[in-house]
Amino acid sequence: MLLDAPQALGFLGAALLLTLAPGPDNLLVLSLGAAHGRLAGMLFGLGCALGCLSHTLLAILGISALLAASPLAFGLLRLAGGAYLIYLGWMALRSSGGAAPQASQSEDSLRQLFLRGLIANAINPKVVLFFLSFLPQFVQPARGDSMLQIAQLGILFTLQAALLFSLLGYFAGQVGEWLKAKRQRGLWLDRLAGGVLLLLGLRLLLLG
């Protein structure tokens, strides 16, 4: 059974506010979009959004609850997520400054940015816990299968996140292309993106 209109609209309103609120995903999309251009920012944002589907699946299968209940498993996931963000930050800091102009970016480099967004979101333990606690709040037991409702809510969240993150990446890329008119500006944009990634990775490792 599909979600009814009040249920879907209530969830969508909350999801939009949460997606727009400043957070790690927003910062990643903004910084990488500014450093690598509009298309790269949009693809990275799309990857982040589609990573939500993995969390939806985990919530449906109950694996998120198992991870949350196991300090060891949650800690390992946190370490993996933090280490991955630090790795991305280090690669950005090593950049020679100035990503290739958008028109000349290869399919491989764009595919890598999409996959980076997907992986960064999929292994973020905070997103695991968020989906575990957020989606069930909008399930209405009287409407039947709760797992089916969670699946629909997760897909709805993913769709709105894909739209918002794509727009965010696009406009960040617009600003970045203007700033990269001079090579030195491009260098500092890469440094800024790397610094953001490093800080987010360290925060995840040290603060949880």
N, C-alpha and C positions, 0 to 999 in steps of 0.2 A: 504493500500500500504506500502511495506517495505521501509526502508531507503535505499537510493542509496549509493554506495561505498564511494564517496568523502564525503558525509554528515556523514556517520558512522565513517570513518577513522579520519576525522577532529575532531569530537566530542570525539572519543576514545583517541586521542593524548592529548587533553586538559584534559580529565578526568584522565588519567594516571598521568599527571604532578600534578594535584591538589590532587590526592590521595596520592602521594608520598611526597608531601610537608609536613613539620612538622606541626602537628596539634593535637587537643585533641584525636581524634580516634587513631592516630598512637601511641601517648604516652600511652594510655590505653592498647592497644594491646601489646606493648613492655613491660610495667611494669607487667601486669598480666601474660603474657607468661613467663617472667623470673621468676616470683614468683611461678607459678603453673605448669609449664612444657609445652612441645610442644603441646600436644593434647589440653590442656586447652587454650593455647594462640590461637591456630587455631580456636577452637570453639567460643571463645569470638570474634575473628576477623570476623568470619563468621556471628555471630549475629549482629555485627555492620554493616556489609555490607548489610544483608537482611533488616535491619531497613530502608535502603534507599527506599525499595519498598513502605513503608507507606508514605514517603514524596512524592514519585511519584504519589501515589493515591490522596494525598491531593492537589497536584498541578493540577492534572487532574480535580478534583471536584471544584477547585477554593477556597478551604478552607484555603489554605496557604495565599492567598491574603486577606481573611477576618481576619485571625490572625494577619497579618502584619499591617492591617489597624486599628486594635483594640488594643490600648495600654494596656487595662485591660487584655484581653485574652492573649496577648503576654507576659505580665508580669507574669501572673499565670503560663504559660508554662515554663518561665524562672526559676521561683521559684521551680517548681516541678523538673525540670532537675537538678538544682543546689543541691537541697536537696537530690535527689537520688544519685548523685555522692558523696556527703558528707557521706551519709549512707554507701555506698560501701567502702569508705576510712576508716571509723570508724571500720567497720567489719574487714578490712585487718590489721589495727593497733592492734586490739584485738587478732589477731592470735597468737598462741603459738609458731609460727616460724617453718617454714618448712612445706610446703604443703605435702600431701601424695605423695609418688613416683607415677609417671605416671601410672605404671602398676596396682596400687592398688586403683586408684581413682574410686569412684562409678559412676554409670550412673547418679544418682541424682545430684551429685556435678558438673559433666560435663554439664548436662542439665541446671543447674542453671547458670553456666558461660555463656552458649550460650544465655539464656534468659536475663541475665544482659547486655550483649552486644547489644542485640536487643532493649531492653527498653532504655538503655542509649542513643542510636542513635535516636530512634523514638521520644523521648521527648526533644531532643535538639533543642531549638528554632532557633539557628543559622543555623542548617541544613535545617530547614523549609524554612528560607529566602534564603538560598543558592540554593535550588532546584527551588524555585519560580523565581529566577533571572537568573539562569544558563541554565536550560533546554530550555526555550523559545528562547534563542539566536541561537539555532541550528535548530529551526523549519523553514521549507521552505514552506510558504503559497501556492506556486504554485504546491506543491506535494499533496495537499488535506488536509484531516482531521488533524488538528493540535493536537488534543487530542491523536489521535493514534500515531502520531510522538513522543509526549512527553512520552507516555507509553513505546515506544520502546527505547527511549533515557534513560529513567529511568532504564529499565531492563539492558541495555548495561552498564550503570554506575555501577549497582549493581554487575554484573558479574565480571567486572574488579576489583572492590573493594574487592570482595570475594577472588579472586586469590591473590591479593597483600597483603591483611590483613592476609590470611592464611599463606603465605610465611613469613611474618613478625613475626607472632606468632610462627611459627615453629623455626625460627632461634633464636628468643628471648628465646624460651624454651631450645634450645641447650645450649646457654650461661648460662641460669639459672640453668640447671642441673649440669653443671660443677661447678658453684659457690656454689651450695647447697651440695657439697661433705662433707662440715662440717655444723653441725646444726646451728652454730652461723651465718654463711653466709645466710642460709635460713631465719633466723629470720630477718636479715636486708633487705633481698629482700622483705619480706612481709611489712616491715616498709616503704621501698621505694615505693612500689605499693600503700600503703595506703596514703602516703604523696602526691603522684601525683594525686590521686583521690580527696583528700581533697582540694588541691590547685586549681584543675580544677573546682570543685564545688563552691568554694568560689569566684573564678574569674567570674563564670557565674552569681552568685548571686549579686556580688558587682559591676561588670563592665558591665554586660549585654553582 
